[in-house]
């Protein structure tokens, strides 16, 4: 045990003496280069500035070039990352501009007067029930104005204005379980009622049993409806259910014309409905 302690003590004294000698006497170029390489590997940030001559004096030129090349590579990597972020942002903006351009071009052909609005708030707890838009009474928006979405280059019914504030409004979506719309079935024009189910799909109810309803048939808003302009695409028939023995009508599942999950902008149709007509309708409900 004493021999091991002696050996350890000798080793400590030896390395201490070597350290003192290295501090007292000039260090060779090779040793200085090794020290610089080790410090750069452990702390490269010390060499990032433009004035780093203090760290590399008396170092061979080839090693200096190696340090400079490594710094250039690090800088280029940071620039590449920054350019990738900018490119991704530019791609997103380009897609948004293309979508907006298509919507604005389509709005010129729409037969209704209205205004574009941006969807600003969706509530996960009410995903298929409602959302808010950035237009309100200051923009001429009123309760019961129809709200359209654009999908596949065609306008489709999304819902109606439910609450209005000065700078924003709440939209009651057609997929809401409390929403409904009087619709006409192509090609005969027979009327039925589309109702929300609180999910992504709609229900077509009270379809006359003589209707020749087929999968894929278009469902449009009816001229007999009050809240929505006629001829707006509501959706397409997905599945037809056979008439039950105790009912004199058939039902069907409807795929909505617009996906409310992907809506970014909507077109609000100003209906300017007479208050007398709305009051009569409310009285009928009671």
N, C-alpha and C positions, 0 to 999 in steps of 0.2 A: 504494500500500500504506500509506504514511504517513497519507494522508487517512482511510482506513478505520480505522486505529488511533486517530486523533484523534477521529473520530466515536464510536467505542466508548468512549473515555475520557470524552468529554463526556456520553454517555448514562449512564455509571456515576455520574459526579459529580452529574448532574441527579436521578437516582432516589435517590441517597443523601441529597441535600438535601431532597427531598420527604419521605423517610422520617423525617428528623430533625424537620422541621416538624410532621409528623403526631404525633410523639411528644411534642413540646414544647407544642403548642397543642391546645385542646379539639377533639375530633372532632365533626363535625356529626351530627345524628340519622340522616340518610340513610346516611352512611358507616358509622356504628355498626351500623345495621340490616343493611347489606350484609355487614359482617364477621361478625355473628351468624349470618346465613343461610348463609354459606360454612362457618363452623365447625360448624354443626349438620348440614350435608349431609355433611361429611367425618367428623365424630365425634359421631354422635347419642347415643352412650352418655353423653357429658358432661351431657346434658340429661335423663337418666332419673330422677333423684332428685326428691323432693318439694320440696327447697330448691334451686331453680335461679334465684332472683331475681338472683344475681350476674351471670348470663350475659345476662339480658334487660332489665336496667334501661335506661331511656331508649329502649326499643324501642316502636314504635307498637302500640296495642292489637290491631289486626287481625292483625299478625304474631305477637303473643303467642298469640292464639287459634289461629292456624295451627299453631304449635309444639305447643300443648296437644292439638289435634285429632290431629296426627300421632302423638303419644305414646299417645293413647287407642286409635288404630287398631292400633298395634303391640301394645299390651297385649291388645286384643280378639283379634288374630290368634293370640297365644300361648294364650289361653284356648280358642279354637276348636280348636286342635291338641290341647290336653289333653282336651277333651270328646270329640273324635273317637276318641282312644285309649281313653278310658273306655267309650265306646259300643261299640267293637269288642270290648273285654274283656267287657262285659256281654252282648253277643250270644253270645260263645263260652260263657260260663257258663250262659246260658239254654238253649242247645242241649245242653250237657252235662247240665244238670239234667233236661231233658226226656227225654234218653236213659236216664239213671239211673232216673228215675221209671217209665219203661216197663219197664225190666229188673226193677226191684223188684216191680212189679205182676205181671209174668210169673212171677217166682220163686215167688210165692204159689200158683200153679197147677201148678208142676212136681211130679211125683210122687216126687222124690228128695230126700234130705237132703243138704245141702251148705253151702258158703259162697262168697260173692263174693270175688273177688280182682282186683287191678289189675295190668295188664301193665306191668312196670317196666324191662325191658331187652330190646332186640332187637339181634341182631348181623347186619349186612349180609352178612357172609360166610356166614351160616347163616340167611338170611331165611325160607326155607320149612322149616327144620329144627327150630328150637326157640326159646323165649324164656323169660324168668323172670317170676314173679309175686311179689307182696308178702305171700304167706302161706306159713307153713312148719309144722314139727312143733308149735310152740307154739299154732297154731290148729287142730290136729287133722288136718292134711294128711298123707297117707301115700303111699308109692310105689304106683303103678298106679291111683290115683284118676282117674276119668274127668274130662276137662275139656271143658266145653260153651261155645259162644259163642251169642250171640243175634243173629239177623239176620232182618229182615222180620217181627218179632214171633213168631219161632219158634226154639226151641233146636236147635242143630246140633252135631255132634261136631267138636271142634277137635283133640283129642289126649288124652294121659294124662300124669300126673305121673311123671317119670323120676328126678329126684333131689330129696331133701328136706333142708333145713337148718332151723335153729331159726326164722328169720324170713322165709325166702323159699324158693322151689322152682323147679325147672327143668321145663318142659313139653316133652315130645316131641310135635311136631305130627304130625297124620295125613299131612300132605304130605311128611314126611321119607321119604327112600328106604328107611329101615330100619323104617318103621311099617306096620302092617296092621291090618285089622279084619274079622271075620266078619260078613257082612251078609246080609239077606234081600231078595229082589226082589219088589216089588209088581207085580201083586196075588197071584201064586201062592205067594209065600213061599219060593221056591227059594233055596238058599244059595249064596253065592259069596264071593270074597275081594277086598276093596278094599285096594290097596297105594299107598303114596306114591311119587312119581316125582322128588322134589326140586324140583318146580316147583309152580305154582299149581293144576295139574290132578292128578286121581287116576286110577288104572287099576283097572278091574274085571276080575278074572281068574277062571278056572275056572268060568265060567258054563255050566251044562248046555246042551247043544246043543238040547234040546227047549224051552228057555225062550223065551217070547214077549216078548223084550226089545225095547222101542221107545224112541225118543228122547224125553226128557222124563220117563221113568219114575223114580219115587222109589226110592232105595236106603236102607234102614234097618238099624240094627244088629240082629243076630239074637239070639234067645233062646239059641242054641247057643254064642254067644261067651262068653268068660270075663271079659275085662277091662272091657267096656262094658255098661251097662244096655240092655235090649232096647227097641226102638222109637224110638231116637234117629235123627233124619234125618242121613244121611251126605252125600248129594248127589243129583244128578239126572243121568240118562244124557244125554250129549251126542252121542256117535257110537258106533255098533255096528259091529264088524269081523266080517266073515264068517269062518266056520270054515275053517282051513287043512286040506288033505287029510290031513296027518299028525297032526292033533289031534282030540280028541273033545269039545272045548269051544270057546266063543267068548269074545271079550274086548270091552271097551268103554271109552271115555273118560268120566270122571265129573267134573262140575263140583261142587266142594265146597259144602256147605250154608252154610259161613261163610267169609268172606274173612279170612284170618289177617293180612293187611296192615292192615286197619281195626279190628282188635279192640283195645278199650281196657280192657274188663273181661271176666272169664270166671267161669263158675259151676263150682266144683269139687264133683263128686259123690263123697261118701264111700262107698266100696265095702265096706270092712271085709272084704276077701277073706281066707279062712282060709289060713294059711301052708302047711298040708298040701296044699291044692289048688294053690297057686302052686308048691310044690316038685315036685309031680307033673308040672306043666306044663313046668317047666324040665328035668326028667328026660326027658320025651318029646322035647324039642328035641335033647338029646344023643344 
